[in-house]
Amino acid sequence: MMRRFSMEARAPTAHVSLPLAQKRRRLTVEALADVNDGNTLDYRAVQAWADSLDHDGPLSLPR
């Protein structure tokens, strides 16, 4: 069951300010929309790129 939360709700923890919690939620919603739209990168391509950074000829950024 999916629970819905109001943006007016208090931060889930005392050490996270409400504006920061709202920004985190906004960024999460935007990221989920990207995933739903298919705007993702293959994990293996990202891992290969990251591994290549330790070598003389790093790969281009994955697209």
C-alpha positions in Angstrom: 0.0 0.0 0.0 1.4 3.4 -1.0 1.3 6.1 1.6 1.0 9.7 0.6 2.6 12.5 2.5 1.8 16.2 2.6 4.6 18.6 1.9 3.3 20.5 5.0 4.2 17.5 7.1 7.0 18.0 9.6 10.5 16.5 8.8 10.6 12.9 9.8 13.6 13.5 12.1 14.4 16.4 14.4 17.8 17.1 12.9 16.5 17.7 9.3 15.0 21.1 8.7 11.6 21.4 7.0 13.1 23.2 3.9 15.7 20.5 3.6 13.1 17.7 3.9 11.0 19.5 1.3 13.9 19.8 -1.1 14.8 16.1 -0.6 11.2 15.1 -1.3 11.1 17.3 -4.5 14.4 15.8 -5.8 13.1 12.3 -5.0 9.8 13.0 -6.9 11.8 14.4 -9.9 14.1 11.4 -9.9 11.2 9.0 -9.8 9.7 10.8 -12.8 13.0 10.4 -14.7 12.9 6.7 -14.0 9.3 6.4 -15.1 10.2 8.3 -18.3 13.1 5.9 -19.0 15.8 8.5 -18.4 18.3 6.1 -16.8 21.8 4.8 -17.3 22.8 1.2 -17.4 24.6 0.3 -14.1 27.3 -1.7 -15.9 28.1 1.3 -18.1 28.4 3.6 -15.1 30.5 1.1 -13.2 32.9 0.6 -16.2 33.2 4.4 -16.5 33.9 4.7 -12.7 36.5 1.9 -12.9 38.2 3.6 -15.9 38.9 6.7 -13.8 41.8 4.9 -12.1 43.6 4.4 -15.5 45.4 6.6 -18.0 42.6 6.5 -20.6 39.2 7.0 -18.8 36.1 6.2 -20.8 33.6 8.9 -21.9 30.7 9.6 -19.6 27.9 7.0 -20.2 24.8 8.3 -22.0 
